Amino acid sequence: MPGKVRSGDSKDRFSTATRLRVLGEQTAERVYRSQNKRQARRSRLTGRAALLALVLCTLVVALAYPIRQYVSQRGEIEDLRRQQQEAEERVDRLRDEKARWQDDAYAEQRIRERLHMVMPGETGYVVPNERGTAAERAEQGAEDRPWYANLWDGVDKADQTDN
């Protein structure tokens, strides 16, 4: 045991080597005891840290879905607001167009343009579309051609016999 002197070593009791050996053993015991205390303290902190980490992970998992839903709903709300704004702008445009159509001069101008009509005493001219060839003009959509051209195309197709 450290610190105890054996009966045969009475003269070595105060020798430098004996004192150093005893001092070293005592220091080793203190270091060993402090390491045990630190390890005990560390294990308590590690358990607390693990519990804290577990609680934080649980909170993150518990809040992840509601937060994701919140963010996606905020995006949907922004999309709906944008669509509402576009719809309101379209309604405003349609109201303006309706108001223009209430004016007889505007309605007459648009009708004359679309139907290629002239007033009595006026001479009407039709300028062929100079863009493209005759085949390209024939391939024009019905909405791009005058109404009477579409009418005559319908008559011509009805006259054709199926072979």
Disulfide bonds with the S-S distance in Angstrom:
none
